[in-house]
Amino acid sequence: PVLVRAMAGFLPGTRRPSSSPGSFDVNAVRRILVGRMDGIGDMVLTLPLLAEIRRQFPSASITVATSPKNAELLQGSPFVDDIITIRHALRGISGRLARWQAWRKACIEINRGGLVDLAIFPRWDVDPSFLPALGYLAGSRWRLGYTEQTRPARAMLNAGCDSLFTHCHRSSCQHEALINLEILRGLGMECQSNTVSFLLSAAEESWADAWLSGRHVQKGKRLVAVGIVANEPMRRWPVAT
């Protein structure tokens, strides 16, 4: 975070945020950036947040910075006006340099439409992508995220990230379906809905129908899907169960 603050405005394509952003003003928000680099499941659970942001800021332009796979999920969403893709950086020195280059390019793309008024980073747990740096480097006026003190591991691995926010929110650990919506309370807002919804293209619906038909699932019957995989071994369900 110290290096991010030092490089903002100095690294080509970046901007230095105002040192005096003023009190948060809902009516002053015209452009919003939402950053989420996690897996597809995390993005699905972030959809209610995007819907709520659209409801709270109906006239604002909403840009989402995310991974290429998540970008496919957001295509056609009525809650998103623009999508910027950022690839996960490799480890080591080369990975860090690639991350800075990706941030620089993303800042250029983000600011083509003007300065971002509000940047929101809803990740509650440890953030290995350090994505809140993007909100600072883009010069966003107000920047909202969960405090690094949400849990000990985050306090250690994301130490100093609170300095990149203008608004830090602390929340008790809730179900992941609700924790994303909780972030808006950091701006004094209350959410009205936690419904998950996204649009499918005609081609995607056709593919799904063919996939289900090939498994002898009758169309129109209630279908229950169970996900038994996860990135972490401790969260995976044994196949035998």
C-alpha positions in Angstrom: 0.0 0.0 0.0 2.8 2.4 0.7 4.2 1.9 -2.8 0.7 2.2 -4.3 0.2 5.5 -2.7 3.6 6.7 -3.9 3.1 5.5 -7.5 -0.4 7.0 -7.9 -0.1 9.8 -10.4 3.5 9.0 -11.1 3.0 5.7 -12.9 1.7 6.6 -16.5 -2.0 6.1 -16.8 -2.7 6.5 -13.1 -4.2 9.3 -11.0 -3.6 10.5 -7.5 -6.9 10.6 -5.5 -7.9 13.9 -3.8 -6.6 14.2 -0.3 -9.9 16.0 0.6 -12.7 13.9 -1.0 -15.3 15.4 1.3 -18.2 13.7 2.9 -19.9 11.0 0.9 -22.7 12.4 -1.3 -25.1 9.9 -3.0 -26.2 12.6 -5.5 -22.6 13.2 -6.6 -22.0 9.6 -7.7 -22.0 9.3 -11.5 -19.4 6.6 -12.1 -19.0 3.5 -10.0 -16.2 0.8 -10.1 -16.7 -2.6 -8.5 -13.7 -4.8 -8.2 -14.0 -8.6 -7.8 -11.2 -11.0 -8.9 -12.4 -14.2 -7.2 -13.9 -17.4 -8.6 -17.2 -17.7 -10.5 -19.0 -18.8 -7.3 -17.9 -15.6 -5.6 -19.1 -13.5 -8.5 -22.5 -15.2 -8.5 -22.8 -14.2 -4.8 -21.8 -10.7 -5.8 -24.7 -10.4 -8.3 -27.2 -9.2 -5.6 -24.7 -6.4 -4.7 -24.6 -5.3 -8.3 -28.4 -5.3 -8.5 -28.6 -3.3 -5.3 -26.0 -0.8 -6.5 -28.1 -0.3 -9.7 -31.2 0.3 -7.5 -29.4 2.7 -5.2 -27.7 4.6 -8.1 -30.1 4.2 -11.0 -28.4 6.9 -13.2 -24.8 6.0 -12.5 -22.5 4.1 -14.9 -21.3 0.9 -13.3 -18.0 -0.7 -14.3 -16.8 -4.1 -13.0 -13.1 -5.0 -13.0 -12.8 -8.8 -12.9 -11.3 -11.9 -14.4 -12.0 -13.1 -17.9 -14.1 -16.0 -16.7 -16.2 -13.8 -14.5 -16.6 -11.3 -17.4 -18.4 -14.0 -19.4 -20.9 -14.4 -16.5 -21.6 -10.7 -16.5 -22.3 -10.4 -20.3 -25.7 -9.0 -20.9 -26.3 -8.1 -17.2 -28.7 -5.1 -16.8 -26.7 -4.1 -13.7 -23.4 -3.5 -15.5 -22.5 -1.0 -18.1 -18.9 -1.9 -18.7 -16.5 -4.8 -17.9 -12.8 -4.6 -17.6 -10.8 -7.9 -17.5 -7.7 -8.3 -15.4 -5.7 -11.6 -15.5 -4.4 -13.1 -12.3 -0.7 -12.3 -12.0 2.0 -14.9 -11.7 4.1 -15.3 -8.6 7.5 -13.9 -8.1 9.1 -10.7 -9.3 7.8 -11.2 -12.9 4.3 -11.6 -11.5 4.5 -8.4 -9.5 5.7 -6.5 -12.5 2.8 -8.0 -14.6 0.4 -7.0 -11.9 1.5 -3.3 -12.0 1.3 -3.3 -15.8 -2.3 -4.8 -15.6 -3.3 -2.1 -13.0 -1.9 0.6 -15.2 -3.8 -0.6 -18.3 -6.9 -1.0 -16.3 -6.7 2.6 -15.0 -6.4 3.9 -18.5 -9.5 2.0 -19.6 -11.4 2.9 -16.5 -10.8 6.6 -16.8 -11.7 6.9 -20.4 -15.2 7.7 -19.3 -14.0 10.2 -16.7 -13.1 10.0 -13.0 -14.6 7.3 -10.9 -16.7 8.8 -8.0 -17.1 5.6 -6.0 -15.0 2.4 -6.0 -16.3 -0.7 -4.1 -14.3 -3.8 -3.2 -16.6 -6.3 -1.4 -14.1 -9.0 -0.6 -14.2 -9.7 3.1 -11.4 -12.4 3.4 -7.7 -12.2 2.5 -7.3 -10.6 -0.9 -4.3 -12.1 -2.8 -5.0 -9.9 -5.8 -4.6 -6.7 -3.8 -7.4 -5.3 -6.0 -8.2 -2.2 -3.8 -4.9 -0.8 -5.2 -6.8 -0.3 -8.5 -9.3 2.0 -6.9 -6.6 4.2 -5.5 -4.4 4.2 -8.7 -7.5 5.1 -10.8 -7.9 8.2 -8.6 -11.4 7.3 -7.4 -12.9 10.0 -5.1 -14.5 7.6 -2.6 -13.2 4.1 -2.0 -15.1 1.5 0.1 -13.9 -1.9 1.3 -13.8 -4.2 4.3 -11.2 -3.3 6.9 -8.0 -5.4 7.0 -9.0 -6.2 10.6 -11.9 -8.6 9.6 -9.6 -11.6 10.5 -6.0 -12.1 11.6 -4.9 -13.6 8.2 -6.2 -10.5 6.4 -4.6 -8.2 8.9 -1.2 -9.9 8.2 -1.3 -10.4 4.4 -3.2 -7.2 3.5 -1.6 -5.0 6.1 -1.9 -1.3 5.3 -4.8 -1.7 2.8 -7.1 0.4 5.0 -5.0 3.4 3.9 -6.3 2.8 0.3 -9.9 3.3 1.4 -11.8 6.5 2.3 -14.5 4.2 3.9 -13.6 1.0 5.8 -16.4 -1.3 6.9 -16.2 -4.0 9.6 -18.8 -6.7 9.7 -19.5 -9.8 11.7 -18.9 -12.9 9.6 -22.2 -13.8 7.9 -23.1 -16.2 5.2 -21.2 -15.4 2.0 -24.5 -14.8 0.2 -25.1 -11.8 2.5 -21.6 -10.5 3.3 -21.2 -8.8 -0.1 -24.4 -6.8 0.4 -23.2 -5.8 3.9 -20.5 -3.7 2.4 -23.0 -0.9 1.4 -23.6 -0.3 5.1 -20.2 1.3 5.1 -21.9 4.2 3.2 -24.9 4.2 5.5 -27.1 2.4 3.0 -29.5 -0.5 3.7 -30.2 -3.2 1.1 -33.7 -4.3 0.2 -33.1 -7.5 -1.8 -30.6 -10.4 -1.9 -32.0 -12.1 -5.0 -29.5 -13.7 -7.3 -30.3 -13.4 -11.0 -28.4 -13.3 -14.3 -29.3 -13.5 -18.0 -28.6 -16.4 -20.3 -28.3 -16.0 -24.0 -30.4 -18.1 -26.4 -27.3 -20.1 -27.3 -26.6 -20.8 -23.6 -30.2 -21.9 -22.9 -30.1 -24.2 -25.9 -26.8 -25.7 -24.7 -28.3 -26.3 -21.2 -31.4 -27.9 -22.7 -29.3 -30.3 -24.7 -27.0 -31.1 -21.8 -30.0 -31.9 -19.5 -31.7 -33.9 -22.2 -28.6 -36.0 -22.7 -28.8 -36.9 -19.0 -32.5 -37.8 -19.2 -33.7 -34.8 -17.2 -37.2 -33.8 -18.3 -37.7 -30.2 -19.1 -39.8 -28.3 -16.6 -39.0 -30.4 -13.6 -37.4 -28.9 -10.6 -33.6 -29.4 -10.7 -31.3 -29.3 -7.7 -27.6 -28.7 -8.4 -24.9 -29.5 -5.7 -21.4 -28.2 -6.1 -18.9 -30.5 -4.4 -15.7 -28.9 -5.6 -13.6 -25.9 -4.3 -10.2 -24.4 -4.7 -9.2 -25.4 -1.2 -9.0 -29.2 -0.3 -10.6 -28.6 3.1 -13.7 -27.2 1.4 -14.2 -30.1 -1.0 -16.9 -32.7 -0.5 -15.6 -36.4 -0.8 -17.1 -38.0 -3.8 -18.2 -41.0 -1.7 -20.7 -38.8 0.2 
